[in-house]
Amino acid sequence: MSRPRQILALGGGGFSMEAGNALLDDHALALTGVECPKVCFLPTASGDADHYIVRFYRAFPAGRCRPSHVSLFRRDGGAGDLGAHLMEQDLVYVGGGSLISLLGTWSAHGIDLMLRAAWENGVVMAGLSAGSLCWFDHAITAFHGQSQKVRAMGLLPFSNAVHYDDKPERRAAFVEAIADGMPAGYGTGDGAALHFVDTSLARVVSSRPNARAYSVAPDGAHVTETELATHFLGTPVEPALAA
């Protein structure tokens, strides 16, 4: 049976930002539909930082899944045939850091084409921050200072901005870029994640009750932000009964 194309784009969160809160990571694993899925971590945007890789293996231990990673800045990259390794995964998880460095490195190694092929074959793609922005047609990044517009991989025909409720300067730059002609898209706050099936937004999920995501689109001479319905992945808190 063929698997649907899926992307889980986190505005921020997961094991590298939410210690002790595994809701979004658990959800990414669940999307594979596999009891003990193969999960490959790509820490490219961090320059393959050792501490980041260690944190991944602590958050995704053997038994919970079958973890691996690919390092493009190390002599031992973690896999001989990268294309075959990525294709046989159930989930590819992309870490945060520099979007510009990630895209340039992936292009140089052909990883962007390998990931596209794996996604087309039903491997679930997930990531936060730069690992979220990379899947879209356009993105706003501010890792290197001032917010700037970047052309990304284009698996999803929209634009994207992350840390949306937490970085007002990025939010303002995103709205300005859409007003200036960048494709409509999504602003995603920390703790919220956009789940796409094929290239359509299926739903928004969150690891925090107050995490938010927005549809951002031109509306005549203005740009409109529309808050999206969000499904909290945790247990709802029951209101206290009156005495």
Sequence and secondary structure as in RCSB ss.txt:
>XXXX:A:sequence
MSRPRQILALGGGGFSMEAGNALLDDHALALTGVECPKVCFLPTASGDADHYIVRFYRAFPAGRCRPSHVSLFRR
DGGAGDLGAHLMEQDLVYVGGGSLISLLGTWSAHGIDLMLRAAWENGVVMAGLSAGSLCWFDHAITAFHGQSQKV
RAMGLLPFSNAVHYDDKPERRAAFVEAIADGMPAGYGTGDGAALHFVDTSLARVVSSRPNARAYSVAPDGAHVTE
TELATHFLGTPVEPALAA
>XXXX:A:secstr
     EEEEESS STTT TT  HHHHHHHHHTT SS EEEEE GGGTS HHHHHHHHHHS BTTBEEEE  SSSS
S S SSHHHHHHT SEEEE  S HHHHHHHHHHHTHHHHHHHHHHTT EEEEETHHHHTTEEEEEE TTSS EEE
E   SEEEEEEESTTT HHHHHHHHHHHHTT   EEEE TTEEEEEETTEEEEEEESSTT  EEEEEEETTEEEE
EE  EEE S         
